[in-house]
Amino acid sequence: MPELPETETIARDLDAAIRGARVGAIDVARADVLRAIDAHALTGRLTGATIAGVSRRAKSIVIDLGEAGRLVVTPRFTGALLLDGTPDPRYSCLTLDLTDGRRLRYHDVRRLGTVAHLDAPGFAQWDGSLGPEPLDPALTPEHFTDLLRASTRAVKTLLMDQRRLAGVGNIYANEALWHARIRPTTRGARLTRAAAHRLFDALQTILRDSIALRGTTFRDFRDAYGGRGGYAERLAAYGRGGLPCSRCGTTLRTTHALEGRQTVWCPACQR
């Protein structure tokens, strides 16, 4: 599932490319991906609207259409926002024809992602339901530490809780905990402040590095132009269960006991 670096990559690409572009026509081929609006109403609201900008919140891409509201696109497992190109028409769910001749498509093989249309109050409510952004300068190490130490749940689960911290998913939770030498099952309340600060630094460094390499692609993630992310080669934990730890040589272990997701850790390094 695209996480913060992947959706940030898409949002930056699109903001640079289509800010100021005007929507000429809309084709909804798969209405089951829509939320908070139907296909007919969406066409009426968006036709003729100007794109004021594209940004990211949590794991979603936000297309600001000014008075016409916002489209909040959450790609989940196989979703992609593609500008031009030739995506498989079988999986094109929504197409925005821009008046300059370009096309922005929401493409989703499994159709588990969503495209929500939100007015100003709806967007404020959605935004308010999410936790702080891990790269927001307003999030200090002390605030981050307090967020984790306020709960007795496993620290990996806390990192992935979008109400507590927005944008981090399974890949980067595994990576940050490995780099910080913290076992994923450690309870938040049992973290020392020093360990939490170490985790904060590791998480921010990893997210920034992944953004610089345009995210992680194993199979499905593509940027706005269909390109692959380059961070997979840097992964130290996620997807490496059964392989030697690159830090100490101990065999990395894998479990699905936390939230049913793949958790990889080093039993020697992460305590």
C-alpha positions as CSV (number, residue, x, y, z in Angstrom):
1,M,0.0,0.0,0.0
2,P,1.5,3.4,-0.9
3,E,2.6,5.2,2.3
4,L,3.8,8.7,2.9
5,P,6.8,8.7,0.6
6,E,4.9,7.2,-2.3
7,T,1.9,9.5,-2.1
8,E,4.1,12.5,-1.5
9,T,6.0,11.6,-4.7
10,I,2.7,11.5,-6.6
11,A,1.4,14.8,-5.1
12,R,4.6,16.7,-5.9
13,D,4.6,15.4,-9.5
14,L,1.0,16.4,-10.1
15,D,1.3,19.8,-8.3
16,A,4.1,20.7,-10.6
17,A,2.4,19.4,-13.7
18,I,-1.3,20.4,-13.4
19,R,-1.6,23.3,-10.9
20,G,-3.7,25.9,-12.8
21,A,-5.1,23.4,-15.3
22,R,-8.8,23.3,-16.0
23,V,-11.1,20.3,-16.0
24,G,-12.9,19.9,-19.3
25,A,-14.7,16.6,-19.0
26,I,-15.0,13.7,-16.6
27,D,-15.5,10.0,-17.3
28,V,-16.4,7.7,-14.4
29,A,-15.9,4.1,-15.6
30,R,-16.0,2.5,-12.1
31,A,-18.3,4.3,-9.8
32,D,-17.7,1.9,-6.9
33,V,-14.4,3.8,-6.1
34,L,-16.3,7.0,-5.4
35,R,-17.1,8.1,-1.9
36,A,-19.4,11.0,-0.7
37,I,-20.7,11.7,-4.2
38,D,-22.2,9.8,-7.2
39,A,-20.9,10.0,-10.8
40,H,-23.5,12.4,-12.0
41,A,-23.0,14.9,-9.2
42,L,-19.2,14.6,-9.5
43,T,-19.4,15.5,-13.2
44,G,-21.5,18.5,-12.4
45,R,-19.3,19.8,-9.6
46,L,-15.9,19.3,-11.4
47,T,-16.6,20.2,-15.0
48,G,-14.9,23.6,-15.6
49,A,-13.1,23.7,-12.3
50,T,-9.5,24.9,-12.0
51,I,-7.0,22.8,-10.1
52,A,-5.6,25.1,-7.4
53,G,-3.0,22.6,-6.3
54,V,-2.2,19.0,-5.3
55,S,-0.9,18.0,-1.9
56,R,-0.7,15.0,0.4
57,R,-2.3,14.2,3.7
58,A,-1.5,10.9,5.4
59,K,-1.6,8.2,2.7
60,S,-3.9,10.2,0.4
61,I,-3.4,12.7,-2.5
62,V,-5.6,15.8,-2.2
63,I,-6.6,17.6,-5.4
64,D,-7.8,21.1,-4.5
65,L,-10.4,22.4,-6.9
66,G,-11.2,25.6,-5.1
67,E,-14.9,26.3,-4.8
68,A,-15.6,22.9,-6.4
69,G,-14.2,21.1,-3.3
70,R,-11.4,18.6,-3.1
71,L,-10.8,15.1,-4.4
72,V,-9.1,12.9,-1.8
73,V,-7.6,9.9,-3.6
74,T,-6.4,7.0,-1.4
75,P,-4.7,4.5,-3.7
76,R,-4.4,1.6,-1.2
77,F,-2.9,-1.5,-2.8
78,T,-3.1,-1.2,-6.5
79,G,-4.4,2.4,-7.1
80,A,-2.4,4.9,-9.2
81,L,-3.0,8.5,-10.4
82,L,-1.4,8.6,-13.9
83,L,-0.9,11.7,-16.0
84,D,-1.3,10.8,-19.7
85,G,0.5,7.5,-20.7
86,T,-1.4,4.4,-21.8
87,P,-2.8,2.6,-18.7
88,D,-4.8,-0.6,-19.3
89,P,-8.4,0.6,-20.0
90,R,-9.8,-2.3,-18.1
91,Y,-8.6,-0.7,-14.9
92,S,-9.3,3.0,-15.5
93,C,-11.8,4.0,-12.9
94,L,-12.0,7.8,-13.3
95,T,-10.6,10.1,-16.0
96,L,-10.3,13.9,-15.8
97,D,-9.9,15.4,-19.3
98,L,-8.0,18.7,-19.0
99,T,-8.7,21.5,-21.4
100,D,-5.1,21.5,-22.5
101,G,-5.4,18.0,-23.9
102,R,-3.9,16.0,-21.1
103,R,-5.6,13.3,-19.1
104,L,-5.4,12.5,-15.4
105,R,-6.6,8.9,-14.7
106,Y,-7.3,7.0,-11.5
107,H,-6.3,3.5,-12.3
108,D,-6.9,0.6,-9.9
109,V,-6.6,-3.1,-10.7
110,R,-8.3,-4.4,-7.5
111,R,-10.4,-1.3,-6.9
112,L,-9.7,-1.2,-3.2
113,G,-8.7,2.5,-3.3
114,T,-11.2,5.3,-3.1
115,V,-11.8,8.8,-4.6
116,A,-13.8,11.0,-2.2
117,H,-15.2,14.4,-3.0
118,L,-15.3,16.6,0.0
119,D,-16.6,20.1,0.5
120,A,-14.8,22.4,3.0
121,P,-16.6,21.1,6.2
122,G,-16.2,17.5,5.0
123,F,-12.5,18.0,4.4
124,A,-12.0,19.7,7.7
125,Q,-13.7,16.8,9.5
126,W,-11.6,14.2,7.6
127,D,-8.4,16.1,8.2
128,G,-9.2,16.5,11.9
129,S,-9.6,12.7,12.3
130,L,-5.9,12.2,11.4
131,G,-2.9,12.5,13.6
132,P,0.1,14.8,13.0
133,E,2.4,14.4,10.1
134,P,5.8,12.8,11.0
135,L,7.7,15.4,8.9
136,D,5.8,18.4,10.1
137,P,8.2,20.8,11.9
138,A,5.5,21.2,14.5
139,L,5.9,17.6,15.6
140,T,8.7,17.7,18.1
141,P,10.6,14.7,19.5
142,E,8.8,15.4,22.9
143,H,5.4,15.3,21.3
144,F,6.2,12.2,19.4
145,T,7.4,10.5,22.6
146,D,4.3,11.5,24.4
147,L,2.1,10.0,21.6
148,L,3.8,6.7,21.9
149,R,4.1,6.5,25.7
150,A,0.4,7.3,26.2
151,S,-0.5,3.8,25.1
152,T,0.2,0.2,26.1
153,R,-0.2,-1.1,22.6
154,A,2.8,-2.4,20.6
155,V,5.0,0.4,19.2
156,K,4.7,-0.9,15.7
157,T,0.9,-0.8,15.9
158,L,1.1,2.8,17.2
159,L,3.3,4.0,14.4
160,M,0.7,2.7,11.9
161,D,-2.3,4.1,13.7
162,Q,-3.4,7.0,11.4
163,R,-5.3,8.7,14.2
164,R,-2.1,8.9,16.2
165,L,0.5,9.5,13.4
166,A,-0.5,10.1,9.8
167,G,1.2,8.5,6.8
168,V,3.3,5.7,8.2
169,G,2.4,2.1,7.1
170,N,3.9,-1.3,7.4
171,I,7.1,-0.8,5.3
172,Y,8.4,2.3,7.1
173,A,7.3,1.2,10.6
174,N,9.4,-2.0,10.1
175,E,12.4,0.1,8.8
176,A,12.3,2.8,11.5
177,L,12.1,0.2,14.3
178,W,15.1,-1.7,12.9
179,H,17.2,1.4,12.5
180,A,16.3,2.5,16.0
181,R,17.0,-1.0,17.4
182,I,13.6,-1.3,19.0
183,R,11.6,-4.6,19.0
184,P,8.3,-4.0,17.3
185,T,6.3,-5.6,20.1
186,T,7.6,-3.2,22.7
187,R,4.7,-1.5,24.5
188,G,4.6,2.3,23.9
189,A,4.4,2.9,27.6
190,R,7.6,1.0,28.2
191,L,9.6,3.0,25.7
192,T,12.3,5.1,27.4
193,R,12.4,8.7,26.2
194,A,15.8,8.1,24.8
195,A,14.5,5.2,22.7
196,A,11.5,7.2,21.5
197,H,13.8,10.1,20.4
198,R,16.0,7.6,18.6
199,L,12.9,6.2,16.8
200,F,11.7,9.7,15.9
201,D,15.1,10.5,14.3
202,A,15.2,7.2,12.4
203,L,11.6,7.6,11.1
204,Q,12.2,11.1,9.8
205,T,15.5,10.1,8.1
206,I,14.0,7.1,6.4
207,L,10.9,9.0,5.2
208,R,13.0,11.8,3.8
209,D,15.5,9.3,2.1
210,S,12.6,7.4,0.5
211,I,11.0,10.6,-0.8
212,A,14.3,11.5,-2.4
213,L,14.3,8.1,-4.1
214,R,10.6,8.5,-5.1
215,G,9.3,5.8,-2.8
216,T,9.4,2.0,-2.7
217,T,8.1,-0.2,-5.5
218,F,7.8,-4.0,-5.1
219,R,5.1,-4.6,-7.6
220,D,2.3,-2.1,-7.9
221,F,3.4,1.4,-6.9
222,R,3.9,3.8,-9.8
223,D,4.4,7.6,-9.7
224,A,2.3,10.0,-11.8
225,Y,4.3,9.1,-14.9
226,G,4.3,5.4,-14.4
227,G,7.8,5.2,-13.0
228,R,9.0,3.0,-10.2
229,G,10.3,4.1,-6.8
230,G,14.0,3.4,-6.0
231,Y,14.0,2.8,-2.2
232,A,13.5,-0.9,-2.2
233,E,17.2,-1.6,-2.5
234,R,17.7,0.3,0.8
235,L,15.3,-1.7,2.9
236,A,17.0,-3.3,5.9
237,A,14.1,-5.2,7.4
238,Y,10.8,-5.2,5.4
239,G,10.6,-8.2,3.1
240,R,14.0,-9.6,4.3
241,G,12.7,-12.2,6.8
242,G,15.0,-15.3,6.9
243,L,18.0,-13.3,5.6
244,P,21.0,-12.1,7.7
245,C,20.7,-8.8,9.5
246,S,22.9,-6.3,7.7
247,R,24.0,-5.0,11.0
248,C,25.0,-8.1,13.0
249,G,24.4,-11.1,10.8
250,T,21.7,-12.7,12.9
251,T,18.8,-14.2,10.9
252,L,15.9,-11.8,10.7
253,R,12.6,-13.2,11.9
254,T,9.1,-12.7,10.5
255,T,5.7,-12.8,12.2
256,H,2.1,-11.8,11.3
257,A,1.0,-11.5,14.9
258,L,0.7,-7.7,14.9
259,E,-2.4,-6.6,13.1
260,G,-2.0,-9.5,10.6
261,R,0.8,-7.6,8.8
262,Q,4.3,-8.7,8.0
263,T,6.7,-7.7,10.8
264,V,10.4,-8.3,10.4
265,W,12.9,-7.8,13.1
266,C,16.4,-8.8,14.3
267,P,16.2,-10.8,17.6
268,A,19.8,-9.7,18.5
269,C,19.8,-6.0,17.5
270,Q,16.2,-5.0,18.4
271,R,15.5,-5.4,22.2
